[in-house]
Amino acid sequence: MGEWSQKVGAAGESLVQEFLQLIGWGSAQRGVTLPCARPEKHQISNAERGTHGIDFLFTYKSPLMDEVLQNVLASVKFTSKPYPRNPTSKFKEHFMDITATLECFRNSERRRETMSNRTSIRDVHDSGILFWLSNARGSYDDMISRLQTCHLPDDNAFGLVHVVDTQQIAFVYDSVIFAQRRFPNATLEFYYHDTGKNMNPLTNAKSGPILPVEYIKSPVLAFRVEPLGLPQATLMLYLNDSFGEDALRRMIGLARSLSGSWASYIYVCFPDYNALAHSNSVQAVKAGFEDKKITDRAQVLSFRPTVLNLQD
């Protein structure tokens, strides 16, 4: 049983490592160990804790906030079984483990090392990601929604923790892969929204190869695509929700605010769009916009195409 658990855990870490490569986090350190600064507070099974393990540690300069260094600690929990029907108890266990690690990381030598030789940094943010993944069939369901009534301790002052389930990691993964396959020789970058905190014109990048940690749970992803040798840039927008007229209307509105004059083409992508079933709805939504420069450039696609929705 223990050996099988190790195999499952190793598979989960390999999967997450591939995912991190895909979102520009390929330089993340793997298997980091740091001493526990609160052995009694963080004890396990009535025994004092000696160390904390960090599955992945990634440090980068934030594109969303000027002069901010981001440290992200990732914990991978991978199971071959379906998510529990009531995941609250197991989730609290996983959550307390990563918050304890963040607490000890805050004053660790490892954190000081991440800050060394860094220039133009005025602040450092620490956050965590809990990848709670299931390899069981049917586990693409939204586990996060089952945690809406979960009450967590309110004394966690050591950083924000993002929870990523199988559905969300599949959304991000499928979005990137779809863009890569549609534009195999293009420069593909994540598009960065204006936050009001990234206003320095010397360092303010509108897009880049790194997915900011703030976007890793987002139901909407935006990409800037520049095909090799061609002057036309493309905006790709993805929504992790079913196709519908209201959803499309919101996405075209978002495309209008993001694309400006730089996007020659706009693709709005849903997981289940079907041209045969939905094309009339697309035309109805487009007809409601006065700005035809946007609607003429916009095309709707499925980022999980099947033989039934390949008409585009």
Secondary structure, 3 states (H helix, E strand, C coil): CHHHHHHHHHHHHHHHHHHHHHCCCCCCEEEEEEECCCCCCCCECCECCCEEEEEEEEEEECCCCCCEEEEEEEEEEEECCCCCCCCHHHHHHHHHHHHHHHHHHHCCHHHHHHHCCCCCCCEEEEEEEEEEEECCCCCCCCCHHHHCCCCCCCCCCCCEEEEECHHHHHHHHHHHHHHHHHCCCEEEEEECCCCCCCCCCCCCCCEECCCCHHHCCCCEEEEEEEECCCCCEEEEEEECCCCCHHHHHHHHHHHHHHHCCCEEEEEEEECCCCHHHHHHHHHHHHHCCCCHHHHCCEEEEECCCCCCCCCC
